[in-house]
Structure formats: structure tokens, C-alpha cells
Amino acid sequence: MAELIFADQKTCYQLQKELQQMAKSLNIQPSFVECRNHSLVLDTTYDLESAADVMAAYTRKKVEESRILFFIEHFFYFTDAQEQREIAAIVKEFIEQEREDVPAVRELDTCDYHMRDAWRKILSEKELSFTFESFLQFRLKDYFELLQVYVECAIDEYKLELDYQAFVEQLRKCAGSQPYLTDEIHVAYDGEFKLYDNHYRLYSKKMLELMHERALVLTQELDLDQEVLGPIIGLAPEILHLYLEDENHGMVHTLQNIFQERLIKKPLHAFYGRINRQS
């Protein structure tokens, strides 16, 4: 049994109500929470894990967003409100494990684990009285350190996304301002990208090398993919036909962002059907 102390009875009753509602949302019996004067008694003799789950969910809801914004502004000096929101949104995606494409994040513990562990430890101590503020200050060191690491990873990702957007914008302007060298080209993706001319003939390796070199001169970008993106930019097609089944490849998104309405996506079998009719 643990006793959570408050300055006034009203605050105690408000928290009791919130915890009971949160317990119900987690399908947990809320009977472990009882208000006595200025104290909230947490009876964990029946189910310590459920009590820790409820208290962890409540605490994260109470402090996580504000602490993330605090780190963004005061530790990493992002003061623009729009930037703060965008970085915080990435942090949330990382914490909720909605993005598994960032290796540094895959290796991190979950915030839920550290918060539940902190509550489990304090609730298992016998006849302990404490305030919510003291819990935040003295029991959540690991949780706050982990949260800061999530923010660091999100800021790195945010900067990469800004660089990518600038990169795409530069290529989009270049592709839109250059005269077209060919009416259309065809790109088939079946695990690897293959480039064909408007007569469905496979471009030679030498031709792709020449077009990649042309793209380097046109765009002034040194980091152009020499197998796909560079040659396509150099070929400067009016229409880009892209045949594929899997649209999740990063190159597909990049081509779409650069060529926009000039890119036409088609199913892969349509390309093979056309090739078979040609032969």
C-alpha cells in the first residue's frame, strides 16, 4: 500500500476520478484507488501490475508531451513553434514504434517499460508516503534520460528530412526547367530498376553513365544515384512511366516527388505484356 499526498482534498478527488476512468479504459478494476482526506491510497496488495499500468499511463499522459517540448526548446534550442511541433510529432512516432526504418530507434527501450518499472518499484515499498512531484523528481531519471534520447533521434531525423526536401526541390526545379530530351521513358521495378527508351529498348550501361554525368552538371548535386535517379534526370523525359508492384521503395517516392504529374504509375504486368507483344 502506498499513499500519494496532495496539498488539498479537491486535487485528490480529481486524480481519483481520472485514475478510475483510466483504469476502466485499460479494462482494470479501479477499486485500488481510494481518497482519504488529502491522500490518495493505492492498494496494490491485490494486483500490483495493474496499479502500475494505470499510474504509468496517467503519468505519461500528464508529463510526456510537455517534457518533450522542454527538451526540444531548452536542450536543443529549437524555439520556433512550428519546428517544435514537427519534431515532437516525430518523437511520438518513435515512441509509439510507428517508424521502424530508423536503426538508432529500434535499439531503444520503450518509455512505457521505464515508467511502469518506476511505479512498480515505488508501489511495492511498504507503507510509503510521497508526493507526485517527488516521484517525478527522484524516480524517473531513467525515463527522462530515455525521452531525451528519443528527442535527439527525432531531431536528427528532422534535419535529414529537411535536407531531403531541399534535395528534392532542387531536382524538381531542374527537371522542370530543362528542355525535354525524349518524349517518354519506361522504368520497370521488379526488385531492381531497369530503364527503357520510348521503344521499350533497354538503355545501355554506357548511355546511363553519360546521362548520369549530364545530370551532375545540370543539378550541381554530387550525391545523385547513378543507377536510377541520375540517369533519369539526365534523360529529361516529358513523361516517365513507372511499372511496379511495390510502391514502398524510397526511390519510388523520390521520383514521384520530383516528376509529380509527369510520372505515370502502372502495374508491372502491363510492362511485361507490352514487352511480350514487342518481341
HUDAWO-V887753 format. One record per pair of residues at least 24 apart in sequence whose ideal C-beta (glycine too) atoms are under 8 Angstrom apart, sorted by the first residue. I is the first residue (numbers start at 1). J is the second residue. Records with the same first field share a line. If there is no record, write none. Layout:
# HUDAWO-V887753
I: J, J
This chain:
# HUDAWO-V887753
1: 41, 42, 43, 44, 45, 126, 127
2: 41, 42, 44, 122, 123, 125, 128, 129, 130
3: 39, 40, 41, 42, 127, 128, 129, 130
4: 39, 40, 41, 42, 130, 131, 132
5: 38, 39, 129, 130, 131
6: 38, 39, 40, 131, 132
7: 38
8: 38
9: 35, 37, 38
12: 37, 38, 39, 40
15: 40, 58
16: 40
18: 58
19: 54, 55, 58
22: 54, 57, 58, 61
23: 50, 54
26: 50, 53, 54, 57
28: 53, 54
30: 54
39: 129
42: 123
44: 123, 124
48: 120, 123, 124
49: 120
51: 119, 123
52: 116, 119, 120, 123
53: 116
55: 119, 123
56: 112, 115, 116, 118, 119
59: 115, 119, 135, 136
60: 111, 112, 115
63: 136
64: 95, 111, 147
67: 144, 147
68: 92, 147, 150, 151
71: 147, 148, 151
72: 151, 155
75: 148, 151
76: 151, 152, 155
78: 155
83: 158
86: 158
87: 151, 154, 155, 158
88: 154
90: 154, 157, 158
91: 150, 151, 154
94: 150, 153, 154, 157
95: 150
102: 153, 157
104: 153, 156
105: 150, 153
108: 146, 149, 150, 153
109: 146
111: 143, 146, 147, 150
114: 140, 142, 143, 146
115: 140, 143
117: 142
118: 142, 143
167: 221, 223
168: 254, 257, 258
170: 219, 221
171: 219, 221, 229, 233, 258
172: 257, 258, 259, 260
174: 218, 219, 233
175: 233, 236, 258, 259, 262
178: 218, 236
179: 236
180: 236, 237, 238
181: 235, 236, 237
182: 235, 236, 237, 238
183: 237, 238, 239
184: 237, 238, 239, 240, 241
185: 232, 235, 237, 239, 240, 241
186: 241, 243, 271
187: 228, 232, 240, 241, 242, 243, 255
188: 243, 244, 268, 271
189: 242, 243, 244, 246, 249, 251, 252, 268
190: 244, 245, 268
193: 227, 228, 251
195: 228, 231, 232, 235
200: 274, 275, 278
203: 231
207: 231
210: 234
211: 235
225: 251
228: 255
229: 254, 255
233: 258
237: 262
238: 262
239: 264
240: 264
241: 266
242: 266
243: 267, 268, 270, 271
244: 268
